[in-house]
């Protein structure tokens, strides 16, 4: 699994961090997403998929 984020789309809602804190964080200054692990283990697949689904800006891209 490969994860990427489009920072310019991110609105700082934070749903990704709540869904998958092992993979996502937010910048202190503006709340924009920080990708902690672009190749998370498959055990986190459901959490990452939920984070992508919940993102109101569609800023998270997940590839298998």
N, C-alpha and C positions, 0 to 999 in steps of 0.2 A: 504494500500500500504506500502511495506517495501523496503527501498533502502539501498544498501551497495556498497562499493567501494573497489577495489583491488588496493591499493596504489602502489604495486610493478609493476603494469601494466601501471600506469598513466605516461604520457609523458609531462604533464604540458601545454597542448594546451590552456586550459581555456574556451573551448566551453561550458562546463557545467555551469560555473559561469555566462556566458553571457545569457544562456538559462533559468537558474533557480537560481538566486542569493539568493533566500530565503532558498535554500536547500544546495548549494555548495559554497565553497570559495577555496582559494589557499593559501598555505604556502608562506610566503614572501621569505624565503631562496632559495627555489628550484621550486616553482610553483606547487608542488604536491597537488592534490585535498584534501580538508577538507570537510567531510560530516557534515553539520550543523544540519540536521534533518533527522534521519533514518526512521521516520514515518510521512512524510508530509501529510497535509490534501488532501483529494481527489480533492479539487479545483485546486491543483497544478499538477495533473496527466499529463496533456498535456505538461507542461513545463518540468517535470522530464523525460517523454518519449522522448521529443526532445533532452534533454541533453544526454540521453543514446544513442540515435541514432547518434548524432553528435560526440560523443567521438571517436577519431581516434584509441584509444588503447583498446576500449571495456572494460574499467575499471569500468563501472557503471552497477550494477545488480539491476533490478527492479522486485519485486514480488508482485502479487496482494493478 
